Amino acid sequence: MFGIGWQELIVIFIVLLIFVGPKKLPELAKSLSKAIREFARTKEEVKRNLSKQLSISDDTYLEIKEENEKEEKEYENNKWKNSR
């Protein structure tokens, strides 16, 4: 877990216990877990929106590419017809 061993976790817990106190520690843990959950939820939402935007962009790109290829063929055909 984050490259932290059990010894480091015990030290962190003792420091928190000293600075925060035994009464406030459960509230702190609860607030921290809420923040982590909210961060994860926001991250997933951003991922969904980004992938949705990218798929729309891909579709739009393909449409524009097809239009350009069609116009290029028409231009080449007209150029060839006009050179006769």
Steps between C-alpha positions, in 0.01 A plus 500: 500500500676816376839343579439547874571212736316413817766668715452832322123468536535451875720811527250704296214375717684591823584849368136553398383375837729746679413803286132436432399313812299182547162677483562677169682213325181315389358826361824564312496149355137539396570835330805357325306202367223731371760714323663195341161367384405838352836523323452152352145585389617825338787319329261245347264776386785685331611175335148436367460855370843497340444169325158622384654818358777303331252263337299798374820653371592175326160485328526862394854441374386205288214702352730788410758261357237335278377840381854610418573181308177542305579863418855406403372237256254749354777758461727247329216395266421863413867577450536202269183596306615862462842398370352319199 
